[in-house]
């Protein structure tokens, strides 16, 4: 069962559905629980990882078929997108630590992270087109932003599995580490980025850096100035 926990101001989102950590539904953890844990524990970073050998093999297809059959699929996908939006709305560094397979919906979760760390034996794919589907949680958009249109089309339409080294070359992941050491690296990085730093500083940096790729330049620049002035005012009080 997927779980949320916290320790030392770091929120951990665990994908745990043996053996391959399939996602039974798009809202892979409870949104309200996530919000409560992050706020209550004054979390400064979020780590998403899989228990057991894998990150996630993607959606549980049997469940998807049931959702499509009973007419609730669109609503459930919307809940999944709301969850991903909530994760980003905290303006905290999101670090994905990947081992084993990272397919479909699992890869879509990873693409929402700010920093992506993978063990050398990790495997990545968007296999949906082989099942007459497409990624449904923002995967087409987020992959295109990282790899460019041509490579995104190739990866999604071919549905081929790529290894961690190829994913690193394509900038799908940011750090390539020894197998089974991704979580260790992610925890170390989370501490480096957030220890001894005020949460307002962390949130301002994360927001400003994300704005560089998500907002028009002038709007992002204006917001950077607003954040700077807000922090300067607080420092003078």
Rosetta blueprint (number, residue, H / E / L):
1 X L
2 X L
3 X E
4 X E
5 X E
6 X E
7 X E
8 X L
9 X L
10 X E
11 X E
12 X E
13 X E
14 X E
15 X E
16 X L
17 X L
18 X L
19 X L
20 X L
21 X L
22 X L
23 X E
24 X L
25 X L
26 X L
27 X L
28 X L
29 X L
30 X L
31 X H
32 X H
33 X H
34 X H
35 X H
36 X H
37 X H
38 X H
39 X H
40 X H
41 X L
42 X L
43 X L
44 X L
45 X E
46 X E
47 X E
48 X E
49 X E
50 X E
51 X L
52 X L
53 X L
54 X L
55 X L
56 X E
57 X L
58 X L
59 X E
60 X L
61 X H
62 X H
63 X H
64 X H
65 X H
66 X H
67 X H
68 X H
69 X H
70 X H
71 X L
72 X L
73 X H
74 X H
75 X H
76 X H
77 X H
78 X H
79 X H
80 X H
81 X H
82 X H
83 X H
84 X H
85 X H
86 X H
87 X H
88 X H
89 X H
90 X L
91 X L
92 X L
93 X E
94 X E
95 X E
96 X E
97 X E
98 X E
99 X L
100 X L
101 X E
102 X E
103 X E
104 X L
105 X H
106 X H
107 X H
108 X H
109 X H
110 X H
111 X H
112 X L
113 X L
114 X L
115 X E
116 X E
117 X E
118 X E
119 X E
120 X L
121 X L
122 X L
123 X E
124 X E
125 X E
126 X L
127 X L
128 X H
129 X H
130 X H
131 X H
132 X L
133 X L
134 X L
135 X L
136 X L
137 X L
138 X L
139 X H
140 X H
141 X H
142 X H
143 X H
144 X H
145 X H
146 X H
147 X H
148 X L
149 X H
150 X H
151 X H
152 X H
153 X H
154 X H
155 X H
156 X H
157 X H
158 X H
159 X L
160 X L
161 X L
162 X E
163 X E
164 X H
165 X H
166 X H
167 X H
168 X H
169 X H
170 X L
171 X L
172 X L
173 X L
174 X L
175 X E
176 X E
177 X E
178 X L
179 X L
180 X L
181 X L
182 X H
183 X H
184 X H
185 X H
186 X H
187 X H
188 X H
189 X H
190 X H
191 X H
192 X H
193 X H
194 X H
195 X L
196 X L
197 X L
198 X L
199 X H
200 X H
201 X H
202 X H
203 X H
204 X H
205 X H
206 X H
207 X H
208 X H
209 X H
210 X H
211 X H
212 X H
213 X H
214 X H
215 X L
216 X L
217 X H
218 X H
219 X H
220 X H
221 X H
222 X H
223 X H
224 X H
225 X H
226 X H
227 X H
228 X H
229 X H
230 X H
231 X H
232 X H
233 X H
234 X H
235 X H
236 X H
237 X L
